[in-house]
Amino acid sequence: MSARTLVTGIGVAAPSGLGVEDFWAATRIGKNAIGPVTRFDASSYPARLAGEIHGFEPAQHLPGRLVPQTDRVTQLALVATDCAFEDAGLDPGDLHPCDMGVVTAAGSGGAEFGEKELRKFWSQGPKHVSAYQSFAWFYAVNTGQIAVRNDLRGPTGVLVGDQAGGLDALAQARRRLRKGSRLIAAGGFDAPICSLGWAAHLAGGDLSTSDEPERAYLPFDEAARGYVPGEGGALIILEDEEGAVARGARDAYAEFAGYGATLDPRPGSGREPGLRRAALTALADAGCHPAEVDVVFADGAGVPRLDREEAEAITAVFGPLGVPVTAPKTTTGRIGAGGAPVDVVSAVLSMREGLIPPTTNVELSPAYDIDLVALRPRTASVRTALVLARGRGGFNSAVVLRALD
Amino acid sequence: MSKQEFTFADLKRILLDGAGADEEIDLDGDILDTDFESLGYESLALLETGSRIEREFDITLDDDIFADHTTPRSLVEAVNASLKVTVDA
């Protein structure tokens, strides 16, 4: 059997921080990063709050040739990837290009770039559309640009499954490592804060219309009234253990120990949603008993029906109040395909620090029998973490991360 | 009304606006006879550049103009030849 899959580097671009240090400094104390939309005029839309990344200047981080041909989401993905390689103590040039690959998840692709070019198409005609529109809008663009920039010529792929897709990308990376790749860069990104992306979120119908940044996105709260979209994501360097040891990688964060994915049954069927089974599958894959799990990073939909389903699934697996549960994404909003990889980053950092970040702003509804880490962080020995993610369309994914001895 | 001359400065500006510049390359240096490929501009960058020249100067360029004219000097001459045909017509 192949060696274990290790998390050896992390990079993050989130509303709460660009770069792991800033991100964790804000996340560990639950500092709110949700605010009024500034990237476009949202005043006439029913939803007007977002988790935006402020102060990001792509030209400060990326080559001049890349900036005109990339959407914001790709710029964020490339910068997070640079951070992750640096964090792994690895220059991509240190390994053979064919031994390295990249798998990312995306929800909406390069929405802002696409919107700008569609505007030109309709107002000025097809000759005014950028040649780079051919790929800049596309779901697979982050994978492609990461591969080109870092000369990763091994397996590549892209997963589309909303929030769940971010975990599916990590699982696909592990499959590729088991088939012989040496290193896979994996994660997920979304940047939907433009009028095109906003229209898509609004069409989904679960957007919070609150104007109060600290009361708008409240999963597991009686006042839950939808979600706030965020932008960004995370990139995680996964390596097989033998290769990581052989190159002298020190301080790997954790083992990527288990994964499970399910689809919900047809709406109205009356059958149980798939989240519990995804969690149990991931635990079984990791060879892990529920009692060993120290924290659950919840999907935290912020929609009463979905919150109830998730709370019931967690209680069914762990028993009432059986495990600490947290959803630090209340500070950033839901980042689509980027949300779960950001949670994976939080999970491995909570292992490193021995601290579970809080679910800011939320007062737990008495309807749920879960041990929510609300308002304040909690010190804890975190050896095993379960990350849950659900995507629109019935996708459920779960990942188990385990501390290394 | 189309402009009557396409200059090297126009080309530099359009390259920068449409496709950016490689950090290793000084577009203000002596690059008139350097291949676009060596300057860091691949086929898509040239497609975008050609499309911007066509819009701004209100001309139609041959599909293979960058295949036949691989350096700034050669391209500027070819675009001007095309402009002259347009004006004369």
Interface residues (C-beta under 8 A of the other chain):
Chain A: P63 G64 R65 L66 V67 P68 Q69 K127 H128 S130 A131 Y132 S134
Chain B: D17 G18 A19 G20 A21 D22 E23 G40 L44 A45 L47 E48 S51 E54 R55
